[in-house]
Amino acid sequence: MHCPICGQQQISREVRFCSRCGFEMSGVAALIDGGGKLLPSDKEWKISPRRRGIYQGLFIFLLSFLVVPLVALLTVAVNAEPFLVAAFAIILTVGGILRVAYALMFESSDPVPALNGEERSQSLLPKFSRSAKELPKESSIPASVYAPPTQGAWRDTNELERRPGSVTENTTKLLDGEEKPQ
């Protein structure tokens, strides 16, 4: 294995730093093993969206066993109608079951790799502010097509259209009757 910075050949794959330039070599072996892509380790894989949805649905469903009695106690303490108890019982129970059903029917069972802090911040950045070194996509006229105006095709400043200095000049002339409206 060679150092990607200076090209120094390393003694073994277990070397942590390059002996010539000091570059950290710990990730280079993993990069080579992944064929040029850095593969996440087993502990970096998150749970699948399906399993996460099932957990969320079960949490909502089981939350109804805690929230509904608390709401019942509050309605008795306030001496209110038991409408809220029934509403919470229906919403939490049915909502939890629907969340589990949605996860089982529509969500993927493939685990998703976890994003580290840098990848997460890069994915949140707008696409237009990635780097100041990148050029924008080509959307203008190429230089080969552009031709400057020929001699004599330039407009003189006397030929430019003269506009009034302000809007109030024309309005005042119209109100005084000096100028006819167009």
N, C-alpha and C positions, 0 to 999 in steps of 0.2 A: 504494500500500500504506500502511496506517495502523498506528500503534503500538497493540497490544492493551491497553496499560496506560493511556496518556494520550490516545490518539486523534489524535496529531500525524501529519499526512500526511508521508510520507517523499519525498525527492527522487527516488530511484531504488531499484531492488531490490537494488543492491549495497551499500547502507548497512548497516554492521555494528551501529551503536548508534543509538538514538533521540536526536535532537538536543535534545529537551525533558527527558525523564526519565532517559535513559541506559540504557534497557532494551536487552538484546542482541537484535538483529533477525535474526541469521544463520539461525536455525531457522524463522523465521516464513514466509519465502518457500517453503521446502520443505514446510511444513505446509499452506500455501495450495495449492501444486501437487498435493499428495496428497489434496485434497478434505477436509481436516480430520483426516486420519490421517497420521502420520509414517511414510513408507515407508523401509525400510532401503536403503542404497546397495548397489551390486553387490558390493563387497568385504565387506559384512556378511553375505552369504548363505553358509551352511555347505554342505558337501557333503550329498547326499541320504542317507537311512538305508540305501538299497540299496548305494550305492557304499561307504559306511563299512563295511557288513557284508562286502562282497567284500574290501576291504582287510584287515579283521580275519581273515577266513578264509585269505587268502593268507599273511598273516603267520604264523598258526598252522601252516599247511602247511609253509612254508619254515623255520620254527623247528625242525621235525622233522629237517631236514638238519644242524642244528647240535647239537641236544640228544642225538639218538640216538648219534652217535659219541662224545660226551662221556660218556654213560652207559655205553657199551661199554668205554671206557678205564677208567672207575671200577670196573666189575665185574671186569675183568681184573686191575686193581691190587689189589683187595680179595680176589680169587680167589673170587668169588661166582657163583651160577648166573646164566645170561644171561636170566632171566625179566624183569627190569626193562627190558632193551634191547627185547625184543619188545613189552612193555606200552607203553613210551613211543612206539615206532614206530607202533603201531596207534592209540593214543589221539590223538597229534598229527596223524597223517596223516588219519585218518577224521574227527576233530574239525574240522580245517580245511576239508575237503571238505564236511562237513555244514553248516558255518557259511556257506560260499559258496552252497550250495544253498538254505538258508533265506532268505538275503538276496535271491536271485534270485526265489524263489517268493512270498514273503510281505511283503517290505518295500517301502515306497513309493519311487518314483524322483523325487519332487518335492523340490527343495531346501528346506531349512528355514531360516528367518531366525535369525541368531545372536542370543542374548540378551545384552544388556550387563549389567554388574555390578548395576545397580539393579533391572532386570527380573528377574534371576536370584534376587536376594535377596527380592524381593516374591513370587515364585512359591513360595519355600520357606517363607514365613511361614504359620502356620496362619490359617484364614479368620476365626477369632474375634478375632484380635489385629490386624486391619488398621489401625484408627484409633480413637482414643479419642473422636473427634467423631461417629462414626456411631452411630445408635441401633440397638438390636437389632431383629430382625424382630418383627412384632406376633404375640404368642402369649399375651396376657393378656386379661382381660375389659375391653371398652371402658368408658370413663368414663360413657357414657350409660346403660349397663345397670346399673352399680353403684349401689346405694342403701344408705345407712347404716341400721343397725337403728333401728326406731322407738322413741319414748320408752316405757320400760317393758319393752322387749325385751332390755335389757342385763342380763347376769347379775351378781348381787352376788357379792362374794368369799366370802360364807358359803354360797352355792349351788354353788360349784365343788367338784368331787370331791376329797375329801381322800385323799392318798396317804401311806403311811408315810415317815418321815424317812430310813430306810435299809432295805436288804434284810435286814440282820442282825436287826432287831427282830422281824419276822414269823418268821424262821427260829428265833430263840431261843424265841419263844412256842410254836412248833410242837414244838420239842424238849422243852420243859418240860411240855408237855401241857395248857397253858392254853387253847390254841385248837385247834379241830378242823380237819383238812385239808379243803379244798373239793373 
